[in-house]
Amino acid sequence: MKALIIGKNIMFKQIVKKVFKENDSLSFEENIEMALGNENLLQYDFIGACIDYKNRGGDIGDEGDLLELFSYVKEMNKENIFFIVSNKYSAKLEKKILKYEKAEYTSRLDISDVVEMRLKKLLEYHKNRVLVVKDIVFDLDNNTVNKGGKNLELTKNQMVILQIFMENPNKIVPREYIIDRIWDCDIEKTNTLNVEMCRLRKKLGEGKTYFVNVKGIGYKFYEK
């Protein structure tokens, strides 16, 4: 894997060197401007960035510029993996970065074990892109869903919804999060989501309980 790391934080660099393997290729740039000038920018499989808000300009530059860099790279290579760590929570950054299928964000730069764990989890997840919950098997690479040995025919939106829940078993997922992931707009889509959920339930089988409504919040997908 070829990885580009943006930022000056020594601890983050040490974590990256620890997590990646010897045969991986690591490159380092101090800020976003230098990363954009890297002639190999579009050749990297992984781009990680460490934002230090204690320094003016977030140390590496404006977070909006970083998101634009990610957007540009993603347009050219949809398989890129993104990882951002910072020392202050940014709702804007989290919302934007987690729209990408292969991305992770944490604001716990002060806890090295957390950063290392999240980075390892992200990399391991994308080596084994098969989700299994109950009798449902979701092959993310081949975009197929198998239930009890039989393939299910799901729409694109139903695929996204199911993936969200299988990645978050036994957790409450807000309606707003699902709507934002699928439609990416401010238009009211609650009724549309309700219809999609109803159809997905039927395809998974009405005899089993997979989803439950959490009043006023969203849904919960039970693993057991």
Secondary structure, DSSP 8 states (H G I E B T S, - for coil): -EEEEE---HHHHHHHHHHS-TTSEEEEESSHHHHHT-TTGGG-SEEEEEE-TTSGGGTTS-HHHHHHHHHHHHHH-TT-EEEEEESS--HHHHHHHTTSSSEEEE--TT-HHHHHHHHHHHHHHTTS-EEEETTEEEETTTTEEEETTEEE---HHHHHHHHHHHTSTTSEEEHHHHHHHHH-SSS--HHHHHHHHHHHHHHH-TTS--EEEETTTEEEE---
